[in-house]
Amino acid sequence: MEAINPRLEWRIFGASFREADRRFRALEPGRAQESKEVYLLSPRTDANVTRYIINGGSAEMTGVVADGKPIHTVAELEDSARVLAALREISLDQFENINYPRGLKRLLGLST
């Protein structure tokens, strides 16, 4: 049986992340990584998640459009101590940690 590696996913949603936007633009994207994650695809675009390395951990910034409404989401993946240190480093620790379904419900004005 394959070993299970637990991880923390810390995700935020917003139109802009100020300092973090600038920091992500300055980073080189990391190497491609194989995964068994499931993504919803659009026939209108081939856009995908761009992953970056921050503080030795994996991070992603993604543009999402739901019902014609655009929003950005940033996620940090790895162990909790590394995630929290990276969040402080790129000034994202002030935003609420929220999961994908709740973030999209808020964007669309659905009750949460």
N, C-alpha and C positions, 0 to 999 in steps of 0.2 A: 504494500500500500504506500502511495506517495505521501511524504510528510506534509502536514498542513502548516503553513507559515501565516500566523495571524497578522493582520495589519489594521491600521487606523486610517479611515478616510475622513478627512476634514474638508468640507466643501462650503463655499460661499457663493451667493448670487448677487449681481449688481450691474449697473450700467458702466461704472468706472471704479477702479481700485487705486486711483491716484499713484502713490509711490510704487506700488507693486506693478502697475502697468509699465512704468518706466524701466523697472528692474527686469521684468520678463523680456521686454524688447531688446535689452542689452545682452541677454543670454543666448548661447548657441543651443539649438535643440539637441537633445541627447540621442542615443542610438535607438533604433526601432526595437520594440520589445514584443515578443509573442505573448498572447493571452487568450483565455477562453471567455472573455467578457462578451456580452451581447450588446450591440449598438442598434439603435433605430437609424435607418438610412433614409435619405431623401432622394427622389429621382432628379432633383434640381441642382444638387451639388455633390462633389466628391470630397468635401471638406471632412477632416477627421481631427482627432485630438492631437495636439502637439505637446509632447512631454519634454520637461527640462529637468536638470539636476540642480538642486539647491541644497546646500549644506550636506551633500552626500546622499540626499533622498530624492525620490521621484516626485515631480509636480506636473500639473497640466493646466492649461488655460484653454477654454473652449467657448466658442460663440454658439449660442442656441437661439432658434426662432421657434416659438410655439404660438400657433394661431395668429401668425403674422407679427408677433411681438418679439423683438430681439432682446437678449440679455446675455451677459457673460457669466461664466462660472469658473472658479479656480478650485482645484482639489490638491491636497497634499496626501501622499500615500506612504506609509511606512510605520515605524514604531512611534509611539506617542511623544517621547522626549525629543526625538529628531524633528517631528512635525511641529511641535510648539516652538522649538528654537528657530526653525526656518520661517515660521509665521511672524515671529518677532523681527527677524532679520529683514523681511520684505514688507513690513508694516501691514500685515493682514490680520494680526491678532485682535484688532478692534471690531472685526465683523463677526456676525453670528454664524456658528456652525449649523448647517441645515442640509437635509438630505434632498436628493433630486426630486422625488415626488412633491414634497412640500414646497420647494423653491418654484417648481413649475405651477403648482396650484396658486401660489401667491401672485405670480406673474399674470395668470389668467383670471384672477379675481374669484377663484373658487374657495369655498370655506376649507379651513385646515384644522 
